[in-house]
Amino acid sequence: MPRVFISYSRADLAQVLPLDAALRKIGLDTWLDFKSLRPGERWKEAIDAAISSADAFLFCLSPMSIESAWTSVELQLARERNVKIIPVILKRLSLKVFPAEFRDVQFLEMDHWPHEQASHYAARAIASALGMGSVPGFESDEAVSFDTIWVCLGDRPLYPQALATSLDGVNLDSIRYWHAKTVTDSIVSEIIGGTERARRAVIVVDRTANCFEAHVLVGAVAARVGEWRVTLIECRASRMLERCAALCRAHYTYLGLSPEGLGGS
């Protein structure tokens, strides 16, 4: 059973507790300070031992945890012990305040999933990152309803909340969100699996995304969702994907270089 150390700020406990419960539900052994520390135990030694024996170090990022001196100490211990570090964004942050080593690492963004489903999806993703093949204990994906796939490709995500209200038919409470810096076989497979229950798809491509990978992804999604049910939003210096949208019979929107507040930080 993989062991996961959860590093967080106490100010974020309300979000961390459901995630801890979801991780335990799928069979992960979590270490959470206020649950795991025993009365009379030397807490610094216990934390050091827990990090050293962990298979993964879950670093829960928020404005408060970034400013916490103790989470920084825990992160340094994880680095020194060569523990796998998985960054999880609890609340939206500017990339400028991220620890430097996380700026080129794929992270989980929990605020993009509907609140009631966020811990569910995050736990599944963490289990996958730890090599767990099947994930018991959760209802199947078929039980989790959504009608729009929203895929953000590149370094800077365009948040659904920033644009969905201007896209006809997009329900913010029924979006399945992915953010990927690059397109991999596993990501394409997961997204294509979601098309079985999706009514439409929105694909956002920023200036850092690989143009060929974007072509592949748009074509694959359009083939499954159907003509004119895909909206392609391009946030680049030039219109590189307009022809791709036309070939796939997708709606096309060009935003140019992503403005502050839409394309991330």
Secondary structure, 3 states (H helix, E strand, C coil): CCEEEEECCHHHHHHHHHHHHHHHHCCCEEECHHHHCCCCCCHHHHHHHHHHCCCEEEEEECHHHHHCHHHHHHHHHHHHCCCEEEEEECCCCCHHHCCHHHCCCCCEEHHHCCHHHHHHHHHHHHHHHCCCCCCCCCCCHHHCCCCEEEEEECCCCCCHHHHHHHCCCCCHHHEEEEEECCCCHHHHHHHHHHCCCCCEEEEEEECCCCHHHHHHHHHHHHHHHCCCCEEEEEECCCCCCHHHHHHCCCEEEECCCCCCCCCCC
